[in-house]
Amino acid sequence: MTTAPADSTTRDGSTPIRVTVNDQVVTGVLWDNSTSRSLIDQLPLRLTFKDLNRVEKIGRLPRPLSMAGMPEGDDPEPNEIGYYAPSGDLVLYYGDVGYWPGIARIGQFTSDLYPIQQQDEDFTATIELDG
C-alpha cells in the first residue's frame, strides 16, 4: 500500500489535508491508521456531500477504505473526520453523533469548520494533501 510522501507527513505521523468548498479552504490532518492511509491513496478527490441530521456532512467515496485494525465502532467528536464503513461515506463531523458501529475516526480539522457546516444544500468539495 502506498502512503503519503515523507515530506507531507508531520512529526507525529499525521498527514495534512485541505478541503476546499466554494473557494474556501478548511485544513485538517489525517491520523496514521489503515483507514486514513486508504483515503490518502485515493487523494485528490472531488466529492458531493449532503447534510445528515445537522451534525455531519457525508460524501460517498469511489472505493471502500480499509478497516484493518480499527475498532468495531467509535464515538467521533465534533471537528473530526471519519469513515462510515457500512455505506462507504467520508464523514465530516460538526456535531455530536454518539457511538455507532462501523465508524472509524481518521482525522481532525485544524481550522474553522464554518465553510463546511454552513452548507444547507448538497455541495461539492475537493479533498487533497496540503503540503
C-alpha positions in Angstrom: 0.0 0.0 0.0 1.3 3.5 -0.8 1.5 6.0 1.9 1.8 9.8 1.8 5.2 11.1 0.7 7.5 11.6 3.7 7.6 15.4 3.1 3.8 15.6 3.6 3.8 13.7 6.9 4.1 15.6 10.2 6.4 14.7 13.0 3.5 12.8 14.8 2.8 10.7 11.7 -0.3 12.7 10.7 -0.8 13.9 7.1 -2.0 17.5 6.5 -5.0 17.8 4.1 -7.2 20.6 2.9 -10.9 20.6 2.0 -12.0 23.3 -0.5 -15.6 24.4 -0.6 -16.6 27.3 -2.9 -13.0 28.7 -2.8 -12.9 28.5 1.0 -10.2 26.2 2.5 -10.6 24.2 5.7 -7.4 22.4 6.9 -7.0 19.2 8.8 -4.9 16.2 9.4 -5.4 12.5 8.8 -4.1 10.3 11.5 -1.8 7.3 10.9 -4.2 4.3 10.6 -5.2 1.8 7.9 -8.4 3.7 7.1 -6.8 7.1 6.7 -3.9 5.6 4.6 -6.6 4.1 2.3 -8.1 7.5 1.9 -4.7 9.1 1.2 -4.2 6.6 -1.6 -7.4 8.0 -3.3 -6.5 11.7 -3.0 -7.1 14.1 -4.5 -10.9 13.6 -4.5 -13.9 15.7 -5.5 -16.9 14.5 -3.6 -20.5 15.6 -3.3 -21.6 15.9 0.4 -25.0 16.2 2.0 -26.1 17.0 5.5 -27.1 14.2 7.8 -29.1 15.1 11.0 -27.5 18.6 11.3 -24.4 17.0 12.9 -22.4 15.7 9.9 -21.7 16.0 6.2 -21.4 12.8 4.3 -19.9 12.1 0.9 -19.7 8.7 -0.9 -16.2 7.6 -1.7 -15.4 5.9 -5.1 -13.9 2.9 -3.3 -14.2 1.4 0.2 -11.5 2.1 2.7 -9.6 -0.5 4.7 -10.9 -1.2 8.2 -7.9 -3.4 9.2 -7.1 -3.0 12.9 -9.8 -0.5 13.5 -12.4 -0.8 16.3 -15.9 -2.2 15.6 -17.2 1.3 16.0 -16.4 4.7 17.6 -17.8 7.9 19.0 -16.4 10.8 17.0 -16.0 14.3 18.3 -17.2 17.5 16.5 -14.4 18.7 14.1 -13.2 15.2 13.4 -13.1 13.3 10.1 -14.4 9.8 9.9 -15.4 6.9 7.6 -18.7 5.1 7.9 -17.9 1.6 6.5 -21.4 0.3 6.0 -22.2 3.0 3.4 -18.7 3.8 2.2 -19.0 7.5 3.2 -16.4 10.0 4.2 -17.9 11.9 7.2 -17.1 15.5 8.3 -18.4 15.9 11.8 -19.5 19.2 13.2 -21.8 18.0 15.9 -22.0 15.1 18.4 -23.3 11.9 16.8 -22.5 9.4 19.6 -21.2 5.9 19.2 -22.1 3.9 16.0 -20.8 0.6 14.8 -18.9 0.9 11.6 -17.4 4.3 12.3 -13.7 4.8 12.0 -12.2 8.1 13.3 -9.4 9.1 10.8 -8.5 12.7 11.5 -9.5 16.1 12.7 -9.8 19.6 11.4 -7.3 22.2 12.4 -9.2 25.3 11.2 -12.7 26.6 11.5 -15.3 24.2 10.0 -17.8 27.0 9.2 -17.3 26.9 5.4 -18.5 23.2 5.5 -21.0 23.5 8.3 -22.8 26.4 6.7 -23.7 24.4 3.6 -27.5 23.9 3.6 -27.8 22.1 0.3 -25.7 19.3 -1.3 -22.2 20.7 -2.1 -19.0 19.6 -3.8 -15.7 19.7 -2.1 -12.1 18.9 -3.1 -10.0 16.9 -0.6 -6.3 16.9 -1.2 -2.9 16.7 0.5 -1.8 20.0 1.9 1.9 20.5 1.5 
